[in-house]
Amino acid sequence: MDAADLQRIAALDQRLTAAVRGVRILRTVALPPAEAPAFLAAHAAGRTRMPRSAYHVPDLREARAELETIHAAIPRAHPLAAYLLRASDAWHTAAHMLEAVGTARAGVLSAQLYGRPQDAIPGTLLSSVQAAREFVAVAGELGSTLDDPAEAHDIDAAHLQAELRVALDAFFGAGAVSVELDPELAAKAAAGTSRIRLRSGSRFSAYDRHQLLMHEAFVHTLSARNGHAQPVLASLARTSPHATATQEGLAVFSELISGGMDLARLKRISLRILGIERALAGADFIEVFRFFLAQGQDAEDSYSSTARIFRGVPFTGGSAFAKDTVYLHGLLSVHTFFRWALRGRRLDLLRRLFAGKMALRDVLDFDPWFASGVLAEPRHLPPWMANMQGLAGSLAFSLFANRIPMDEVSTATWSTSAG
C-alpha cells in the first residue's frame, strides 16, 4: 500500500475521532438518576406515576457537517474505506438520534443503530425476541429466580472499588486504570480507556464483582486501551455504534466463558428484549415496569430495566431505546463466530477482536492489515482468552455437544446407557 494513501486514511480517521467527541449517546439519553428514588417511593406508597425526563438536546450540527465531509472524502477504492464508511454513517445517525432525544424519532433511529427485537440472529432461525423467550422459559424450567438469596448484595461500592483497583493494577499496571465512584452514573458501572466508574450507593454481589471484571475491565477497557495503541485507526479506541452489538456481545460472552454468567443474568438480559417488544407495541413506562415486576424482579431492578428501555423516548408507549437488543443478539453472534473461527482454525481472528473496538465484519476486513503490520496485534487479552488451549477445548466440546438432538433424549436413554 502506498504510504501517502495510508496517511490519508489515518488523517480521515483522526478527523472522525475528533468529530464525534461530543456525541455522547448514553449520557444524553439517560434518565436523571434522581428520578429512581422518587419513582420507587411513589410506587411503594401505592401512587405509581410516570417519571419525569429532563433531556438536554445537544446541538450537533457541526459534528454532522464534519462527518458528512469526512464521508465524502473517504476514497471508496481503498481497502479500509468500508470500515470508515460504516463508522461515519453510524455516528451520523447517532448524532441525529441525540438531536431527537425525547421524541419517537429517537427510538426509530436507535433501532437503525442497534437493531430490532424481530431481527434474525446470524447462524440461527431465531429472532432476538424468540431467543429471549426461549431463555426466559429455560430459566423458569430450571427454577431460576432473579432474587437469589444465595447471592446477597453485600459488597458496597467503596469496598468493590478497592478490590477492583488491586485486580486492575495487577493486570494493566499500577495506576493505569483508575476506579472512581460517581453518584450521577445512571448504570451501576461504566468503563473507559483509563477509568471504570461505579455508581455511589450501589451494592454488589460476588457475581456482580466477577461480571464487572470480565465485562467492563477485561473487554471494554481492555479493547479501548488496545485500540488507543493502534498506529493508524485511532477510532478503534472508542465504540462506534456500528460495533456496539459485537462489543456488548463480546463482553457478555466474556462473562459466560469465564463462568460468571448465571441464569438470573441471562434471564434479565432476555426480559429487557421482551420489555422493548412491549414498549414498541404500545405499553407505557408503568405497564412495562409492572411487566418486570410480574416476572419476578424487585421494584428497584424493574425500574432500572424499564428506565433503560425508555431512555431518550416518550414514556407513553409505542417507542423504545433499542440498545438492549444487542446483548443477546451480540452474545449469540459472537459465540457463533468463535465456534466458526475454531472450526476454520482461525484463532488469530479471535485474538484480534480485542485489538480495538470493532464489529465482527471489521475483524474480517482487517485480516490483511493485521498480517502486514499496518494494524497492531492486541497488547492485552482477557485471562480466559490468553489460555487459548482451554478456550479451544471449551468451544470444541460446544461444537460437538450441540449436535446431540435433545428432543430425542428421554428417561429411557439413561436406563439403556452403559453409565
C-alpha positions in Angstrom: 0.0 0.0 0.0 1.2 3.5 -0.8 2.4 5.4 2.3 0.5 8.5 1.1 -2.7 6.5 0.9 -2.2 5.2 4.4 -1.6 8.7 5.7 -4.8 9.9 4.1 -6.8 7.1 5.8 -5.1 7.8 9.1 -5.9 11.6 8.8 -9.6 10.9 8.0 -9.8 8.5 10.9 -8.3 11.1 13.3 -10.8 13.7 12.0 -13.6 11.1 12.6 -12.4 10.6 16.2 -12.3 14.3 16.8 -15.7 14.9 15.2 -17.6 12.5 17.4 -16.0 13.6 20.7 -19.2 15.5 21.7 -21.6 12.7 20.5 -22.3 11.3 24.0 -25.1 8.7 23.5 -25.8 7.2 26.9 -25.1 10.4 28.8 -27.6 12.3 26.6 -30.5 9.7 26.7 -30.2 8.6 30.3 -33.0 9.4 32.8 -31.9 11.6 35.7 -30.6 9.4 38.5 -32.7 11.3 41.0 -35.9 10.0 39.4 -35.3 6.5 40.6 -35.9 7.1 44.4 -38.8 9.4 43.7 -40.5 6.8 41.4 -39.8 3.9 43.8 -41.1 5.9 46.8 -44.3 6.7 45.0 -44.7 3.1 43.9 -44.2 1.8 47.5 -46.9 4.3 48.6 -49.3 2.9 46.0 -49.2 6.0 43.9 -47.1 4.8 40.9 -46.6 7.7 38.5 -44.7 8.4 35.4 -41.1 9.6 35.9 -40.0 13.0 34.7 -37.5 13.5 32.0 -35.1 16.4 31.7 -33.3 15.9 28.5 -30.7 18.4 27.2 -31.0 18.4 23.4 -27.5 18.8 22.0 -26.6 20.9 19.0 -24.6 18.6 16.8 -24.8 20.4 13.5 -21.1 20.9 13.4 -20.4 17.3 14.1 -22.8 16.2 11.5 -21.4 18.5 8.9 -17.8 17.3 9.6 -19.0 13.7 9.4 -20.6 14.4 6.0 -17.4 16.0 4.8 -15.3 13.0 6.0 -17.8 10.6 4.4 -17.4 12.3 1.1 -13.6 12.3 1.3 -13.2 8.6 2.0 -11.5 7.0 -1.0 -14.0 4.3 -2.0 -11.4 2.2 -3.7 -9.2 2.0 -0.6 -9.3 -1.4 1.3 -10.0 0.3 4.6 -12.8 2.5 3.2 -15.6 0.2 4.1 -14.7 0.5 7.8 -14.6 4.3 7.7 -17.9 4.4 5.8 -19.6 2.2 8.3 -18.3 4.2 11.3 -19.0 7.6 9.8 -22.6 6.5 8.8 -23.3 5.1 12.3 -22.0 8.2 14.1 -24.0 10.5 11.8 -27.2 8.5 12.6 -26.3 8.7 16.3 -26.0 12.5 16.1 -29.4 12.8 14.5 -30.8 10.5 17.2 -29.5 12.6 20.0 -30.9 15.8 18.4 -34.3 14.0 18.5 -34.0 13.0 22.2 -37.3 12.8 23.9 -39.3 12.1 20.7 -40.4 8.9 19.0 -37.9 9.6 16.2 -35.1 8.9 18.7 -36.5 5.4 19.1 -36.7 4.9 15.3 -33.1 5.9 14.9 -31.9 3.8 17.8 -33.4 0.8 16.0 -31.4 1.7 13.0 -28.2 1.6 15.1 -28.9 -1.3 17.4 -31.5 -3.5 15.7 -35.0 -4.6 16.5 -36.3 -7.5 18.6 -37.5 -9.2 15.4 -34.1 -9.2 13.7 -32.7 -12.6 12.9 -29.6 -13.9 14.8 -26.8 -15.0 12.4 -26.4 -18.7 12.1 -29.9 -19.4 13.6 -33.5 -19.5 12.5 -34.4 -17.4 15.6 -35.0 -13.7 16.0 -33.7 -11.9 19.1 -37.2 -11.9 20.7 -37.7 -15.6 20.0 -34.3 -16.4 21.6 -35.3 -14.2 24.6 -38.5 -16.2 25.1 -36.5 -19.4 24.9 -34.1 -18.3 27.6 -36.8 -17.0 29.9 -38.6 -20.3 29.5 -35.4 -22.3 30.3 -34.7 -20.2 33.3 -38.3 -20.8 34.5 -38.0 -24.6 34.0 -34.7 -24.7 36.0 -36.3 -22.8 38.8 -34.1 -19.8 38.5 -35.2 -16.6 40.2 -33.9 -13.1 39.9 -33.7 -12.7 43.7 -31.3 -15.5 44.7 -30.9 -15.5 48.5 -27.5 -17.2 48.0 -26.3 -14.2 46.1 -26.5 -11.4 48.7 -25.6 -7.9 47.5 -23.4 -7.4 50.5 -20.5 -5.5 48.8 -20.8 -1.7 48.9 -19.4 0.4 46.1 -16.4 1.6 48.1 -15.3 -1.9 49.0 -15.7 -3.0 45.4 -13.7 0.0 44.3 -10.8 -1.1 46.4 -11.0 -4.7 45.2 -11.1 -3.7 41.6 -8.1 -1.4 42.0 -6.0 -4.3 43.1 -7.1 -6.5 40.2 -6.7 -3.8 37.6 -3.2 -2.7 38.9 -2.1 -6.4 38.7 -3.4 -6.7 35.1 -2.8 -3.4 33.4 0.0 -2.0 35.6 -0.1 0.2 38.7 -2.3 3.3 38.2 -3.0 2.6 34.5 -6.8 2.3 35.1 -8.5 4.1 38.0 -11.7 3.1 39.7 -14.0 6.1 40.6 -17.3 6.5 42.4 -19.9 8.5 40.6 -23.2 9.4 42.3 -24.6 10.7 38.9 -24.0 7.5 37.0 -27.2 6.0 35.6 -25.9 2.5 35.3 -24.2 0.6 38.1 -20.9 0.7 36.3 -19.3 2.1 33.1 -15.9 1.6 31.6 -13.5 3.8 29.6 -9.9 3.7 28.4 -8.3 4.8 31.7 -11.1 4.5 34.3 -14.0 2.4 35.5 -16.8 4.2 37.3 -19.1 2.7 39.9 -22.4 4.3 41.0 -22.1 5.5 44.6 -24.5 3.9 46.9 -25.0 0.8 44.9 -24.5 -2.7 46.4 -23.0 -5.6 44.6 -22.9 -9.4 44.8 -19.9 -11.7 44.3 -21.4 -12.4 40.8 -21.5 -8.7 40.1 -17.9 -8.4 41.0 -16.8 -11.2 38.6 -19.1 -9.8 35.9 -17.7 -6.3 36.2 -14.1 -7.6 35.9 -14.9 -9.8 32.9 -17.4 -7.4 31.1 -16.2 -3.9 31.9 -12.5 -4.3 32.6 -11.4 -7.3 30.5 -13.4 -6.3 27.4 -14.5 -2.7 27.3 -11.5 -1.1 29.0 -9.1 -3.7 27.6 -10.2 -3.2 23.9 -10.2 0.6 24.4 -6.6 0.5 25.5 -5.6 -1.8 22.7 -7.4 0.5 20.2 -5.7 3.6 21.7 -2.4 2.0 20.7 -3.3 1.5 17.1 -0.9 3.5 14.8 -3.4 4.1 12.0 -7.1 3.7 13.1 -7.3 5.8 16.3 -11.1 5.5 16.2 -10.8 1.9 17.4 -10.3 3.2 20.9 -14.0 4.2 21.0 -17.1 2.1 20.3 -18.7 3.2 17.1 -22.4 2.5 17.2 -22.0 0.1 14.3 -19.8 -2.1 16.6 -21.9 -1.9 19.7 -23.5 -5.4 19.2 -20.2 -7.1 18.8 -18.6 -5.2 21.8 -21.5 -5.9 24.1 -21.8 -9.4 22.9 -18.1 -10.0 23.4 -18.4 -8.6 27.0 -21.3 -10.9 27.8 -19.5 -13.8 26.2 -16.6 -13.0 28.5 -18.9 -13.4 31.5 -20.2 -16.7 30.0 -16.9 -18.3 29.1 -15.3 -17.4 32.4 -18.1 -18.9 34.5 -19.7 -15.6 35.6 -22.9 -15.8 33.7 -25.7 -17.1 36.0 -29.2 -17.8 34.8 -30.6 -14.8 36.5 -28.3 -12.5 34.5 -29.2 -14.3 31.2 -32.9 -14.0 32.1 -32.6 -10.3 32.9 -31.0 -9.7 29.5 -33.7 -11.6 27.8 -36.5 -9.9 29.7 -35.3 -6.5 28.5 -35.8 -7.6 24.9 -39.4 -8.7 25.8 -39.8 -5.3 27.5 -38.7 -3.5 24.4 -41.2 -5.5 22.4 -44.0 -4.5 24.7 -43.0 -0.8 24.6 -43.0 -0.9 20.8 -46.4 -2.5 20.9 -47.8 0.4 22.9 -47.1 -0.3 26.5 -46.2 2.8 28.5 -43.5 3.1 31.2 -45.7 2.0 34.1 -47.0 -1.0 32.1 -43.5 -2.2 31.3 -42.4 -1.6 34.9 -45.3 -3.9 36.0 -44.3 -6.5 33.4 -40.8 -6.8 35.0 -42.4 -7.0 38.5 -44.6 -9.8 37.3 -41.5 -11.6 36.0 -40.0 -11.7 39.5 -37.8 -8.7 39.5 -37.9 -6.5 42.6 -39.1 -2.8 42.3 -35.6 -1.4 42.0 -34.5 -3.8 39.2 -37.8 -3.4 37.5 -37.4 0.4 37.4 -33.8 0.1 36.2 -34.8 -2.2 33.4 -37.7 0.0 32.4 -35.6 3.2 32.5 -33.1 1.6 30.1 -35.9 0.8 27.6 -37.4 4.3 27.7 -34.1 6.2 27.5 -34.5 9.2 25.3 -38.0 8.3 24.1 -41.6 9.2 25.2 -42.9 7.3 28.2 -46.3 6.9 26.7 -45.7 3.8 24.7 -45.0 3.0 21.0 -41.3 3.8 21.3 -38.2 2.3 22.8 -34.5 2.8 23.0 -33.2 -0.3 21.2 -29.7 -0.7 22.7 -30.7 -3.6 25.0 -31.4 -5.8 21.9 -27.7 -6.0 21.3 -26.8 -8.0 24.4 -28.4 -11.3 23.5 -28.1 -10.8 19.7 -24.4 -9.9 20.2 -23.8 -12.8 22.6 -25.2 -15.4 20.2 -23.4 -13.8 17.2 -20.1 -13.7 19.0 -20.5 -17.3 20.3 -21.2 -18.5 16.7 -18.3 -16.5 15.4 -16.0 -18.1 18.0 -17.2 -21.6 17.0 -16.8 -20.8 13.3 -13.3 -19.5 13.8 -12.3 -22.6 15.8 -13.7 -24.9 13.1 -11.7 -22.9 10.4 -8.6 -22.9 12.7 -8.6 -19.1 12.7 -7.9 -18.4 16.4 -5.9 -15.4 15.2 -9.2 -13.7 14.3 -10.4 -14.2 17.9 -7.4 -12.6 19.4 -7.7 -9.7 17.0 -11.2 -9.0 18.1 -9.6 -7.4 21.2 -7.2 -5.2 19.2 -9.8 -2.4 19.3 -13.5 -1.7 19.4 -14.6 -3.3 16.1 -17.5 -5.3 14.7 -17.3 -8.9 13.5 -17.3 -7.7 9.9 -14.5 -5.3 10.7 -12.1 -8.0 12.0 -12.6 -10.0 8.8 -12.0 -6.9 6.6 -8.9 -6.1 8.7 -7.3 -9.5 8.3 -4.7 -8.5 5.7 -3.8 -5.3 7.6 -3.0 -7.2 10.7 -0.9 -9.6 8.6 1.0 -6.7 7.1 1.5 -4.9 10.4 -0.5 -1.9 9.5 -2.8 -2.8 12.4 -1.2 -3.8 15.7 -2.0 -7.1 17.4 -3.6 -6.7 20.8 -1.3 -6.0 23.7 -3.8 -7.1 26.3 -6.0 -10.2 26.2 -8.6 -11.3 28.8 -7.3 -14.0 31.1 -9.6 -16.6 29.6 -8.5 -15.7 26.1 -4.8 -15.8 26.9 -5.3 -19.5 27.6 -6.1 -20.5 24.0 -5.9 -24.2 24.7 -8.6 -24.0 27.4 -10.8 -21.8 25.2 -10.4 -24.2 22.2 -11.3 -27.1 24.4 -14.5 -25.5 25.7 -15.5 -24.4 22.2 -14.7 -27.8 20.6 -16.9 -29.5 23.2 -19.6 -27.0 22.5 -19.4 -27.8 18.8 -19.8 -31.5 19.4 -22.4 -31.2 22.2 -24.7 -29.1 20.0 -25.0 -32.0 17.6 -26.8 -34.1 20.2 -30.6 -33.8 19.5 -32.0 -33.1 22.9 -35.6 -33.8 21.7 -34.6 -37.4 21.4 -33.2 -37.7 25.0 -35.7 -39.2 27.5 -35.6 -41.2 30.7 -35.2 -44.3 28.7 -31.9 -43.0 27.4 -30.3 -43.4 30.8 -31.8 -46.8 31.5 -30.1 -48.3 28.4 -26.8 -46.4 28.7 -23.6 -48.1 29.9 -23.1 -45.4 32.6 
